[in-house]
């Protein structure tokens, strides 16, 4: 009985997280992306009191997720968040919960898949998946200090390790 209640709770949280993410992406998409915004360097859009740097698009997963500009554990209930770095500086690490509607399907990506980041100011960063690896939760330095331009990570389903996707920057469109 208790296991059933826990499962129901997790499914509800996953659904809420997915719904919130979709609403935030719609708001970001509707924000003006003018040449003036690009020149001003405005790098975030505020939605419901949180600054978002843009959104990630995973075409092979049919998944689009907003990315909060600052990491807070509580933020991960709503969306993935920047853990360290920036897309602009090509040293970006993004953390997310393993909800099915968030980073829970990252393990379905394949080497060569494209990942897109639509920045708040209108730039479109194009990445390509290079590698997937499972790391210990204490190996934070291995997660954030790498030769890759973008690292995405989440807990594995049992929570004992971190599934990490490594991507290389291809271009800005």
C-alpha positions as CSV (number, residue, x, y, z in Angstrom):
1,X,0.0,0.0,0.0
2,X,2.8,2.4,1.0
3,X,4.7,1.6,-2.2
4,X,1.5,2.3,-4.2
5,X,1.1,5.7,-2.6
6,X,4.7,6.6,-3.2
7,X,4.4,5.6,-6.9
8,X,1.2,7.7,-7.2
9,X,3.0,10.7,-5.6
10,X,5.9,10.4,-7.9
11,X,3.7,10.2,-11.0
12,X,1.8,13.2,-9.9
13,X,5.0,15.2,-9.3
14,X,6.3,14.1,-12.8
15,X,3.1,15.2,-14.4
16,X,3.1,18.6,-12.6
17,X,6.8,19.1,-13.6
18,X,6.1,18.4,-17.2
19,X,3.1,20.7,-17.3
20,X,5.0,23.5,-15.7
21,X,7.9,23.1,-18.1
22,X,5.6,23.3,-21.1
23,X,4.0,26.5,-19.8
24,X,7.4,28.1,-19.1
25,X,8.6,27.2,-22.6
26,X,5.5,28.8,-24.2
27,X,6.2,32.0,-22.2
28,X,9.8,32.0,-23.3
29,X,8.8,31.4,-26.9
30,X,6.4,34.3,-26.9
31,X,8.9,36.7,-25.5
32,X,10.2,39.2,-28.1
33,X,13.6,38.3,-29.6
34,X,14.6,41.4,-31.4
35,X,18.0,42.6,-32.6
36,X,17.9,45.1,-29.7
37,X,17.5,42.2,-27.2
38,X,20.5,40.4,-28.7
39,X,22.6,43.5,-28.5
40,X,21.6,44.3,-25.0
41,X,23.0,41.0,-23.8
42,X,19.8,40.3,-21.8
43,X,20.4,36.7,-21.1
44,X,17.3,35.7,-19.1
45,X,13.5,35.9,-19.1
46,X,11.7,36.1,-15.8
47,X,8.7,33.6,-15.5
48,X,6.8,33.2,-12.3
49,X,9.7,34.9,-10.4
50,X,12.5,32.7,-11.8
51,X,15.0,33.7,-14.4
52,X,15.3,31.4,-17.3
53,X,18.2,31.4,-19.8
54,X,16.1,29.7,-22.5
55,X,15.1,26.2,-23.3
56,X,16.7,22.9,-24.5
57,X,15.2,21.0,-27.3
58,X,15.8,17.2,-27.8
59,X,14.2,16.4,-31.1
60,X,14.9,12.6,-30.9
61,X,13.1,12.6,-27.5
62,X,10.3,15.0,-28.6
63,X,11.2,16.9,-25.5
64,X,11.6,20.7,-24.8
65,X,12.6,22.0,-21.4
66,X,13.2,25.4,-19.9
67,X,16.5,26.0,-18.2
68,X,16.6,28.1,-15.0
69,X,19.6,30.4,-15.0
70,X,20.6,29.5,-11.4
71,X,20.6,26.1,-9.7
72,X,18.5,25.5,-6.6
73,X,17.4,22.0,-5.6
74,X,13.8,23.2,-5.2
75,X,14.0,24.6,-8.8
76,X,14.5,21.1,-10.1
77,X,10.9,20.3,-9.2
78,X,9.9,22.8,-12.0
79,X,12.7,22.6,-14.6
80,X,16.3,21.7,-15.2
81,X,18.7,24.5,-14.1
82,X,22.2,25.7,-14.9
83,X,24.6,24.1,-12.4
84,X,27.8,25.8,-13.7
85,X,29.0,27.8,-16.6
86,X,27.1,29.2,-19.6
87,X,26.2,28.2,-23.1
88,X,28.0,31.3,-24.4
89,X,31.3,30.3,-22.7
90,X,31.0,26.7,-23.8
91,X,31.5,25.2,-20.4
92,X,27.8,24.7,-19.5
93,X,26.5,22.1,-17.0
94,X,22.8,21.6,-16.6
95,X,21.2,19.5,-13.8
96,X,17.7,18.1,-13.9
97,X,15.5,15.6,-12.0
98,X,15.0,12.2,-13.5
99,X,11.3,12.8,-14.0
100,X,10.2,11.2,-17.3
101,X,9.0,14.7,-18.4
102,X,12.4,16.2,-17.5
103,X,15.8,14.4,-17.8
104,X,14.5,10.9,-17.1
105,X,14.8,9.9,-20.7
106,X,18.3,11.2,-21.4
107,X,19.5,7.6,-21.4
108,X,17.5,7.2,-24.7
109,X,19.8,9.7,-26.5
110,X,22.4,8.3,-28.8
111,X,25.8,9.5,-29.9
112,X,25.3,11.8,-32.8
113,X,21.9,13.1,-31.7
114,X,21.4,16.9,-31.9
115,X,20.5,19.0,-28.9
116,X,19.4,22.6,-29.4
117,X,19.4,25.5,-26.9
118,X,17.2,28.4,-27.7
119,X,18.7,31.3,-25.7
120,X,16.4,34.0,-24.2
121,X,18.0,36.6,-26.4
122,X,17.3,34.6,-29.5
123,X,20.4,32.7,-30.4
124,X,20.1,29.0,-31.2
125,X,23.0,26.9,-30.0
126,X,23.4,23.5,-31.8
127,X,25.1,20.6,-29.9
128,X,25.8,17.0,-30.8
129,X,25.8,14.2,-28.3
130,X,29.3,12.7,-28.0
131,X,29.2,10.4,-25.0
132,X,27.1,9.1,-22.1
133,X,28.5,8.0,-18.8
134,X,27.4,7.1,-15.3
135,X,29.3,8.8,-12.5
136,X,29.3,8.6,-8.7
137,X,27.4,11.4,-7.0
138,X,30.6,12.4,-5.3
139,X,32.3,12.9,-8.7
140,X,31.0,16.5,-9.1
141,X,34.4,17.7,-10.5
142,X,34.2,15.0,-13.2
143,X,30.7,16.2,-14.1
144,X,31.5,19.9,-14.3
145,X,35.2,19.9,-15.4
146,X,35.4,18.3,-18.7
147,X,36.4,18.9,-22.3
148,X,32.8,19.0,-23.4
149,X,30.9,22.2,-24.2
150,X,27.6,21.0,-22.6
151,X,27.1,18.4,-19.9
152,X,23.6,17.3,-18.8
153,X,23.1,15.2,-15.7
154,X,20.5,13.6,-13.6
155,X,20.2,10.9,-10.9
156,X,19.7,7.4,-12.1
157,X,16.4,5.9,-11.1
158,X,17.7,4.3,-7.9
159,X,19.5,7.6,-7.0
160,X,22.9,6.1,-6.4
161,X,24.7,7.4,-9.4
162,X,24.5,10.3,-12.0
163,X,23.7,9.7,-15.6
164,X,25.6,12.3,-17.7
165,X,25.3,13.3,-21.3
166,X,28.3,15.0,-22.9
167,X,27.8,17.3,-25.9
168,X,30.0,19.2,-28.3
169,X,29.1,22.6,-29.6
170,X,28.6,22.7,-33.4
171,X,27.3,26.3,-34.2
172,X,25.1,29.2,-33.3
173,X,22.2,29.9,-35.7
